[in-house]
Amino acid sequence: MDVLATITEIEITAATEIPIGFLFASVKNIGNSPALVNGVSLSYGEAKSYPFVGKGYTTVAIDPQDTTLQLMYIV
């Protein structure tokens, strides 16, 4: 059977994007200051997820600013 999806799990400290077509994503702020996820502030200790909705998402911009984020997404 062919692989149907690829999971990526990383810690990020520099601005990036979740790539177009992702099926699920989760971002958790594990640092000590706020970050920006899709233009919305994410306080330290908070998490945000993009659940599976039946088709892929467009890109989502992530800017850790001065913190560290755990990012997991499925393409």
Number of C-alpha atoms within 10 A of each C-alpha: 3 4 5 6 10 10 11 11 13 10 14 16 16 13 13 14 13 21 16 12 13 21 20 20 21 16 21 21 25 17 18 12 15 22 26 16 20 14 11 12 13 21 17 17 13 14 15 13 13 14 11 13 9 8 10 15 19 13 14 16 15 22 23 22 14 13 18 21 26 17 20 17 19 18 17
